[in-house]
Amino acid sequence: MKFLCICQSGLGSSFMVQMNIQNLLNSEGVIEEIAVEHADVGSTTADMADYFFVEKTLGDAVSGLPQDRVVLLNSLIDQNEIKDAVNKILDDNNIAHN
């Protein structure tokens, strides 16, 4: 499985979300099962990942992606919001985690 973190330029905030998700996956014991990368909104296509994490103000910019696989985040730094979203994906896909 692959997660893609998206921001306007594909640098700072998407990389920060990527690192937060990787740390969470490591603590949940599933870091080996899921690849996490980051990219800019303009070059992102639906075939690039299984799930896409993006700050909600960019929701319109990712309207071409499968909306059932887009996670709109209210806050890029809210660890609990990211944890809830990732754990829901793990549960929905029957991936065992801590």
WOTAQUI-V423242 format. One record per pair of residues at least 4 apart in sequence whose C-alpha atoms are under 7 Angstrom apart, sorted by the first residue. I is the first residue (numbers start at 1). GAP is how many residues later the second one is. D is the distance in Angstrom with one decimal. If there is no record, write none. Layout:
I_GAP_D, I_GAP_D
This chain:
1_32_6.6, 1_33_4.9, 1_34_6.4, 1_49_6.2, 2_32_5.4, 2_33_4.7, 2_34_5.8, 2_47_5.0, 2_48_5.3, 2_49_6.6, 3_32_6.2, 3_33_4.8, 3_34_6.5, 3_46_5.6, 3_47_6.0, 3_48_4.9, 3_49_5.8, 4_32_5.9, 4_33_5.0, 4_34_5.3, 4_35_7.0, 4_45_5.8, 4_47_6.3, 4_48_4.8, 4_49_6.1, 5_9_5.1, 5_12_6.4, 5_13_5.9, 5_32_6.2, 5_33_4.5, 5_34_6.4, 5_47_5.8, 5_48_4.7, 5_49_6.1, 6_4_6.2, 6_8_5.1, 6_32_5.7, 6_33_5.1, 6_34_5.5, 6_35_5.7, 6_46_7.0, 6_47_6.1, 6_48_5.1, 7_6_6.2, 7_7_5.1, 7_32_6.8, 7_33_5.3, 7_34_5.7, 7_47_6.4, 8_32_5.4, 8_33_5.4, 9_31_4.8, 9_32_7.0, 10_4_5.9, 10_28_6.2, 10_29_4.2, 10_30_3.6, 10_31_7.0, 11_4_5.9, 12_4_6.2, 13_4_6.3, 14_4_6.1, 14_24_5.5, 14_25_6.9, 15_4_6.2, 15_23_5.8, 16_4_6.2, 17_4_6.1, 17_59_6.4, 18_4_6.1, 18_18_6.1, 18_19_6.2, 18_20_6.4, 19_4_6.1, 20_4_6.2, 21_4_6.0, 22_4_6.1, 22_9_6.7, 22_14_6.8, 23_4_6.3, 24_4_6.1, 24_59_6.9, 25_4_6.1, 25_5_5.2, 25_6_4.8, 26_4_6.0, 26_5_4.8, 28_69_5.1, 28_70_4.7, 29_68_5.9, 29_69_6.3, 30_4_6.9, 30_67_6.4, 39_5_6.8, 40_4_6.5, 41_20_7.0, 44_4_6.8, 45_20_6.8, 46_19_5.2, 46_20_6.7, 50_19_6.7, 51_18_4.8, 51_19_5.9, 52_17_6.2, 52_18_4.7, 52_19_5.9, 53_17_6.1, 53_18_4.8, 53_19_6.2, 54_4_6.7, 54_17_6.2, 54_18_5.2, 54_19_6.0, 55_17_5.5, 55_18_4.7, 55_19_6.2, 55_20_6.8, 55_21_6.5, 56_16_4.8, 56_17_5.3, 56_18_5.7, 58_4_6.7, 59_4_6.4, 59_13_6.8, 66_4_6.7, 78_4_6.5, 79_4_6.0, 80_4_6.0, 81_4_6.2, 82_4_6.1, 83_4_5.9, 84_4_6.1, 85_4_6.4, 86_4_6.2, 87_4_6.0, 88_4_6.0, 89_4_6.1, 90_4_6.1, 90_5_4.9, 91_4_6.0
